[in-house]
C-alpha cells in the first residue's frame, strides 16, 4: 500500500499537538516538520536529530515486511542494526 502524503499528514498532526502535548521553539519544530515530511524519501541526514528520527522509522520497517538497508541509515548506530 502506498501513502505518499503520510509525512505531510504527520507534520500537520504534530502542528496540531504542539503547545498542548509538547513544546518546541520554532527552530526545533522546523526540524521536526522536516523530519516528518521527508522521512520516506530515501534521504539521509548529518543532523543528529533528523538522522536519528529517520533511522528509528527505518529500523521499524520490518513491521511492514521491508528490511532496513544500511545505505539509507544516517547514523553509525542505525547502520550497525541492518543486515545489508
Rosetta constraint file for C-alpha pairs under 8 A:
AtomPair CA 5 CA 9 HARMONIC 6.37 0.50
AtomPair CA 6 CA 10 HARMONIC 6.07 0.50
AtomPair CA 6 CA 37 HARMONIC 7.92 0.50
AtomPair CA 7 CA 11 HARMONIC 6.23 0.50
AtomPair CA 7 CA 36 HARMONIC 5.16 0.50
AtomPair CA 7 CA 37 HARMONIC 4.19 0.50
AtomPair CA 7 CA 38 HARMONIC 6.65 0.50
AtomPair CA 7 CA 39 HARMONIC 6.93 0.50
AtomPair CA 7 CA 40 HARMONIC 7.40 0.50
AtomPair CA 8 CA 12 HARMONIC 6.27 0.50
AtomPair CA 8 CA 36 HARMONIC 7.07 0.50
AtomPair CA 8 CA 37 HARMONIC 5.05 0.50
AtomPair CA 9 CA 13 HARMONIC 6.04 0.50
AtomPair CA 10 CA 14 HARMONIC 6.10 0.50
AtomPair CA 10 CA 36 HARMONIC 6.26 0.50
AtomPair CA 10 CA 37 HARMONIC 7.37 0.50
AtomPair CA 11 CA 15 HARMONIC 6.26 0.50
AtomPair CA 11 CA 32 HARMONIC 7.76 0.50
AtomPair CA 11 CA 33 HARMONIC 5.14 0.50
AtomPair CA 11 CA 36 HARMONIC 5.61 0.50
AtomPair CA 11 CA 37 HARMONIC 6.21 0.50
AtomPair CA 12 CA 16 HARMONIC 6.37 0.50
AtomPair CA 13 CA 17 HARMONIC 6.38 0.50
AtomPair CA 14 CA 18 HARMONIC 6.09 0.50
AtomPair CA 14 CA 33 HARMONIC 7.74 0.50
AtomPair CA 17 CA 21 HARMONIC 5.56 0.50
AtomPair CA 17 CA 22 HARMONIC 6.94 0.50
AtomPair CA 18 CA 22 HARMONIC 5.34 0.50
AtomPair CA 18 CA 23 HARMONIC 5.95 0.50
AtomPair CA 18 CA 24 HARMONIC 7.42 0.50
AtomPair CA 19 CA 23 HARMONIC 5.28 0.50
AtomPair CA 19 CA 24 HARMONIC 7.97 0.50
AtomPair CA 24 CA 28 HARMONIC 5.79 0.50
AtomPair CA 24 CA 29 HARMONIC 5.47 0.50
AtomPair CA 25 CA 29 HARMONIC 6.02 0.50
AtomPair CA 26 CA 30 HARMONIC 6.02 0.50
AtomPair CA 27 CA 31 HARMONIC 6.59 0.50
AtomPair CA 28 CA 32 HARMONIC 6.42 0.50
AtomPair CA 29 CA 33 HARMONIC 6.16 0.50
AtomPair CA 30 CA 34 HARMONIC 6.13 0.50
AtomPair CA 31 CA 35 HARMONIC 6.10 0.50
AtomPair CA 31 CA 49 HARMONIC 7.93 0.50
AtomPair CA 31 CA 50 HARMONIC 6.89 0.50
AtomPair CA 32 CA 36 HARMONIC 6.16 0.50
AtomPair CA 32 CA 50 HARMONIC 7.34 0.50
AtomPair CA 33 CA 37 HARMONIC 6.04 0.50
AtomPair CA 34 CA 38 HARMONIC 5.99 0.50
AtomPair CA 34 CA 50 HARMONIC 7.96 0.50
AtomPair CA 35 CA 39 HARMONIC 5.51 0.50
AtomPair CA 35 CA 50 HARMONIC 5.44 0.50
AtomPair CA 35 CA 53 HARMONIC 6.86 0.50
AtomPair CA 35 CA 54 HARMONIC 6.99 0.50
AtomPair CA 38 CA 43 HARMONIC 7.54 0.50
AtomPair CA 39 CA 43 HARMONIC 7.31 0.50
AtomPair CA 39 CA 53 HARMONIC 7.98 0.50
AtomPair CA 39 CA 54 HARMONIC 5.55 0.50
AtomPair CA 39 CA 57 HARMONIC 7.79 0.50
AtomPair CA 42 CA 72 HARMONIC 6.09 0.50
AtomPair CA 43 CA 72 HARMONIC 6.71 0.50
AtomPair CA 44 CA 51 HARMONIC 6.32 0.50
AtomPair CA 44 CA 54 HARMONIC 7.61 0.50
AtomPair CA 44 CA 72 HARMONIC 6.16 0.50
AtomPair CA 44 CA 73 HARMONIC 6.25 0.50
AtomPair CA 44 CA 74 HARMONIC 4.90 0.50
AtomPair CA 45 CA 50 HARMONIC 6.28 0.50
AtomPair CA 45 CA 51 HARMONIC 4.88 0.50
AtomPair CA 45 CA 74 HARMONIC 5.52 0.50
AtomPair CA 46 CA 50 HARMONIC 7.79 0.50
AtomPair CA 46 CA 51 HARMONIC 6.32 0.50
AtomPair CA 46 CA 74 HARMONIC 6.55 0.50
AtomPair CA 46 CA 75 HARMONIC 7.91 0.50
AtomPair CA 47 CA 51 HARMONIC 5.80 0.50
AtomPair CA 48 CA 52 HARMONIC 5.87 0.50
AtomPair CA 48 CA 75 HARMONIC 7.75 0.50
AtomPair CA 49 CA 53 HARMONIC 6.25 0.50
AtomPair CA 50 CA 54 HARMONIC 6.23 0.50
AtomPair CA 51 CA 55 HARMONIC 6.01 0.50
AtomPair CA 51 CA 73 HARMONIC 7.48 0.50
AtomPair CA 51 CA 74 HARMONIC 4.92 0.50
AtomPair CA 51 CA 75 HARMONIC 6.42 0.50
AtomPair CA 52 CA 56 HARMONIC 6.01 0.50
AtomPair CA 52 CA 74 HARMONIC 7.08 0.50
AtomPair CA 52 CA 75 HARMONIC 6.84 0.50
AtomPair CA 52 CA 78 HARMONIC 7.88 0.50
AtomPair CA 53 CA 57 HARMONIC 6.34 0.50
AtomPair CA 54 CA 58 HARMONIC 6.16 0.50
AtomPair CA 54 CA 73 HARMONIC 7.50 0.50
AtomPair CA 54 CA 74 HARMONIC 7.50 0.50
AtomPair CA 55 CA 59 HARMONIC 5.94 0.50
AtomPair CA 55 CA 72 HARMONIC 7.93 0.50
AtomPair CA 55 CA 73 HARMONIC 5.48 0.50
AtomPair CA 55 CA 74 HARMONIC 6.40 0.50
AtomPair CA 55 CA 75 HARMONIC 7.22 0.50
AtomPair CA 55 CA 78 HARMONIC 5.65 0.50
AtomPair CA 56 CA 60 HARMONIC 6.48 0.50
AtomPair CA 56 CA 78 HARMONIC 7.61 0.50
AtomPair CA 57 CA 61 HARMONIC 6.79 0.50
AtomPair CA 58 CA 68 HARMONIC 5.81 0.50
AtomPair CA 58 CA 73 HARMONIC 7.68 0.50
AtomPair CA 59 CA 67 HARMONIC 7.89 0.50
AtomPair CA 59 CA 68 HARMONIC 5.61 0.50
AtomPair CA 59 CA 78 HARMONIC 7.32 0.50
AtomPair CA 59 CA 81 HARMONIC 7.62 0.50
AtomPair CA 59 CA 82 HARMONIC 7.71 0.50
AtomPair CA 60 CA 68 HARMONIC 7.85 0.50
AtomPair CA 61 CA 65 HARMONIC 6.63 0.50
AtomPair CA 61 CA 66 HARMONIC 5.21 0.50
AtomPair CA 61 CA 67 HARMONIC 6.22 0.50
AtomPair CA 61 CA 68 HARMONIC 6.39 0.50
AtomPair CA 62 CA 66 HARMONIC 4.81 0.50
AtomPair CA 62 CA 67 HARMONIC 5.29 0.50
AtomPair CA 62 CA 68 HARMONIC 7.22 0.50
AtomPair CA 67 CA 82 HARMONIC 7.81 0.50
AtomPair CA 67 CA 83 HARMONIC 7.94 0.50
AtomPair CA 68 CA 72 HARMONIC 7.75 0.50
AtomPair CA 68 CA 82 HARMONIC 5.66 0.50
AtomPair CA 68 CA 83 HARMONIC 7.35 0.50
AtomPair CA 68 CA 84 HARMONIC 7.83 0.50
AtomPair CA 69 CA 73 HARMONIC 7.05 0.50
AtomPair CA 69 CA 79 HARMONIC 7.65 0.50
AtomPair CA 69 CA 82 HARMONIC 5.81 0.50
AtomPair CA 69 CA 83 HARMONIC 6.88 0.50
AtomPair CA 69 CA 84 HARMONIC 5.51 0.50
AtomPair CA 70 CA 78 HARMONIC 7.33 0.50
AtomPair CA 70 CA 79 HARMONIC 4.66 0.50
AtomPair CA 70 CA 80 HARMONIC 7.64 0.50
AtomPair CA 70 CA 82 HARMONIC 5.64 0.50
AtomPair CA 70 CA 83 HARMONIC 7.38 0.50
AtomPair CA 70 CA 84 HARMONIC 5.79 0.50
AtomPair CA 71 CA 79 HARMONIC 7.52 0.50
AtomPair CA 73 CA 78 HARMONIC 5.55 0.50
AtomPair CA 73 CA 79 HARMONIC 5.53 0.50
AtomPair CA 74 CA 78 HARMONIC 6.83 0.50
AtomPair CA 74 CA 79 HARMONIC 7.50 0.50
AtomPair CA 75 CA 79 HARMONIC 6.27 0.50
AtomPair CA 76 CA 80 HARMONIC 6.07 0.50
AtomPair CA 77 CA 81 HARMONIC 6.68 0.50
AtomPair CA 78 CA 82 HARMONIC 6.99 0.50
